[in-house]
């Protein structure tokens, strides 16, 4: 059954809904498994099975027009190399190339550096009575990690991160009118020029030198435009979602002190705790796709040319898949969640995000076994796709 704004109103730009969307998403799962928003003219699915099927069916629900609602509406022509906004065969070629330089083995090898970045952020705060999970850690460690991997000088990383954050921010609670006529990696041109003359052991150098067979069967290297788009994608994705994961770690474990104590006493539980955090508070809970052919959901027809908003954050709380889904449980066992997507566009950086989340929590607990959120000074960040905190200060012993 389709429910419209007369019955249930869901709006990815509504700041009040974004504070806690879960009660509304539950109503949608129960009463409007196919929801239609007439203000912005989109459909939405919220149940686990529906979300999983939409993510898997890349021919029907394509990413080539964008994976963000306002981007699809703007009818943007996406330049090559932005694998989040591509379909096969170009997607498979570009993703395959990136996967060669973004391997789990390589990600595991950087764990000592990630721990060093955490220590550098946290050690000066011991004995200070508190710190900010975002400003002091979440906005620092992921930025340094992806900057190190790409070969971006540390003194420039914060400026680039702040620019990327500003480009996602929602102020008024309405669909933003963004200017998409820009080069996503334009901040990185000077680094690419430098690396072309001064190769090093980083992803930028590997992308400059990598050879592959394009869709025309020609063996070549990436163009500068393609490299810019790769790097812009990695810098943005490598910073934003991991920052939000770290913020949710601070909030959720403050609200569950008994489980936090278990993690202090037994750090081997941390990897599963990160998996449960990813399910419980998905950093990127809203995706969008353009619908290429007429399809049916719950007895209703969705026409070709429609936009489908895919609520993976809601799917992760679907009681049809997860027992007692609104309860946070570091001992939960699950086949999978949909925080990193599913199918063709499963997040290539999932291994790195898990690594960073695990190391960050481990290093925090070593220094700060207890904390409480300073709600008077906390501030939630609002975007149309990523959900988390702009500031999350905590008080420590």
Steps between C-alpha positions, in 0.01 A plus 500: 500500500629845407466775760544865404555816701132498604567199723874489572751768414864409445743762373879444488552878532284547812735578787251397769448159341877457470547535877334159549353348184452151642139529628393638163693234310326234711161644398611497138611136524167402657252722314677638191762249380484690172480867592443791262598861573306736275694811602827375353351229279684190621417152625668335798547145624583429863480124566816289496389268219387788277816703562723201431318418176520859374871522578563169323298584186740753347340477157165626628623735773801666341767721653607663174286808566625531857436333835376816676142621453584862421774392262262281299249784492767734363562262206876528541742357246747312717862494377683164476671360808218568748417134559220584745315660209577246225344185358664211315704464292680825596434439870653152493812619323556799729416308818729216396782744454444657839469164674856421388634783715246473783550142614420357846866402531610857444238632743615258772857612449413858600355408841813615689474841334129524586584426863770765489251756367258410781771527763607837366142624534416344836819506711496880557140472627568252780427672831323794332156396625351447157538511124289520185447175311470697177731800525778319687482156339236436234600798289872434547588132468303414181631816333859408584450140390355571158744788454789265572365241255454759227822688566342836596719711731360508852500879512247507214272218614283704738422766239392235251290316759322821603417579137356152447292526820362839401385362166270247675352717775125573523396830655130560438341159485413522130649341191828685437557672168857389443730598217624168363700661221832451672788259489465278810877465534596855411678552833745225409637619165822635646569175687451293184741726311755461780460124520539466124850645540573353846351148525458344843344202673141628509169452321541816295820370343341161434200661331733707282684189382225238491422352159161349418277404209220753445148431368629528142761228561788748495782464753577837655564692819250725676455857382563781747125563516435138594774508764355820644162334532646190662688707756206728569282194560754334731564817699130563556391143572812433706428791733128549540350162585781388733475831685129432555567143614740627766244754617230236535746285694529775760125557529377140497757368747430793735138381498606139560761517778466134597592389148780758492641342817494160330708644217750645746530165675513297178629690193448189285133604493582826320477375138146370554410818687604702194284276280203560729568875503499498120163325501349703781604845373590483132721803419349514149139382543342644181582417137316584176470340159343585163241241388551383140191282450154458641505287816253391764538530877234377741234498230579853379667604175811716489547645154824525306661838557407507869749542785524237771638600840650193664500515881775260603501659847138393541573154359761452773225544761244277327351262757425257216877440476648604837348389833438796731669733247479818707714346773876553474679172574873447457439121514251499212560251222375583151552377149553854372380858521462746213706791629762450226237427238458173314592359162676695229559816703599336829735749664856446383629672815304284745815323619672831571193641681480192721872520573483868594189451714651205683835670565338828607275326754787290634723803548222705663415224749865460598509863611137579586306201636208724600337810353173689486379717212498875565160550338497875557783538249427209263383579148363264236617534140233496229537384140262324262699174500744489793380512860709572808652767719675828437606523865479230767687617811522256788598531866754251628635403842 
